[in-house]
Amino acid sequence: MCKQLINFLMLTALILFMCAGTATAVDFEANTPAVTRLKQNMQQRHSQLAPFYDSGAVGLTRDGLVALRDANAVPLSSRQSVNSLVTAENQDRNALYREIALANNHPEWEEDIRLTFAQRWTASARSGWWYQQGNGSWQKK
């Protein structure tokens, strides 16, 4: 049921993009040097974040970012490192959404792009990872 809802929301977001102002659809795969660099940074960082997604310490937020969801799941000696990873990931995610909007010549689409990516991140999350629902509560996938 949840997967059907996510698919419906993604389809709805796509339709809204296509109808908003012009008949132009968002190119989520925009490939500018900035987008490529951001994706590479995020891909390299993912291997460092994956154990924290797996443990439930870090979760996917409803606005397309990541958050330290359960600090107690991270040893005290590692918390600063995890916080730095989360901060760097969020900086790159924010920049990615902005760069994709700019590559589409529609900076005003940034928020919609962010929400669509939030849905995509949740849909592609592994079983056992945590994500934030629309009302802000956390759900284990």
N, C-alpha and C positions, 0 to 999 in steps of 0.2 A: 504494500500500500504506500509506504514512504517513498519507494523508488518511483512509483507511478506519479506521486505528487511532485517529486523533483523533476521528472521528465516533463510534466505538465507545466511547471513553473518555468523551466528552461524554454519550452516552446512558446509560452506566453511572452517571455522577455524578448525572444527573437522577433515575434510578431510586432511587439511594441516598437522595437528598433526599426523595423521595416516601415512602420506607419508614422513614425515620429518625424514630422516636418517634411521629409523627403522620402522617396522610395528606396533609399540607400540602406543596405544592411551593414552591420558592423563586421569588419574583417578582424576577427579575433586572432588570426594568425599573422597579423601585420609583422613584417620582417624588416625593421630598421636596425641600424647598428646599436642603438640604445636598447631596443627590445631584445636583441640577440645577447648583448652583454648581461642584461638583467636575468634572462632565462638561464644563462650559463652560471651566473653567481648562485641562483636559487638551486639549480641542479647540483652544484658542488656542495652546497650547504645541506641539502636534503639528507645525505648520508649521516651527517652529524645530528640532525633533528630526528631522524626515524626512530632511534631507540626511545626518545622522549614521547613521541606519538604513541609508540607501542606500549609504554608503561602508563600512559594516560596523564603524564605530567603536562604535556603540551597538547592543546586542542585547536581545532579550526573554528574561527569565529564566524558569526553570521554576516560580517561585513568584509569577508575576504582576507582577513589577517590571521595570525596565529597568536595564542596567548598561553602564558604559563598558567595552566588550569589547576594544577595540584602541586604546589611547591614541596609538600611533604613526600612526594614521590621522587624527589631529586635530593641526593645527599648534599648536605650543607656545603661541603667543599666544592661542589659542582654548580651551585646555583648561580653564581656570577657568570660563569661560562654559558649556562643555558639562557640566562637573561640577555646576554650579549648576542647569542644566536637568534633569539626571538626578535630583538630589536633590529638586527641586520636584515632578517627575513621580512619584517614588516616594512622597513624602509624600501627594500627592493620591490615588494608587492605593491606598495603605494605608487612607486615610480613606474612600475609595469602598467598599471591601470591608466595612469596619466599618459604614458608614451603611446599606448594603443589608441587612446582617444585622440591624441594629437596626430598619429599616423593616419587616422580616419578623417582628419580635418574637422573633428567635432569634439572639442575639449569639453563641451557640455554633456557629453555622453559618459564621462568618467565614472560617475556614481552607478549608472546602469551597468557598465562594464564590470565594475567592482562586484556588484550583486550577482551578475551572471557567473563570474569566476568563483564567487563564494559557493554557489550551487555546484559548479563543476568540481571544485576541490572536495566538497562533501561527497559527491557522487563517486569520485575516484578514490576516496579514502579506504584504507584497508579495514577489514572487520576488526573490531576491538578499539579502533581509534575514536576519539571524542570529537564531537562537533556541537556548535551552538545552534539551537533552534531559533526560529524567528522571534520568539518571546524572550530570548536570552538564556533560557535554561540549557543545561548541557545534556547531551544524549550520547550514549555509547553505540557505535555502529555495529 
